[in-house]
Amino acid sequence: LGIIFFAIFFREPPKIKTKEKK
């Protein structure tokens, strides 16, 4: 469960990505 998470994070805006994965 790594590629899927990465893909979703990549697809989503960087705002959520930075907020979740500071």
Secondary structure, DSSP 4 states (H G I P E B T S, - for coil): --HHHHHHHHHS-HHHHHHHT-
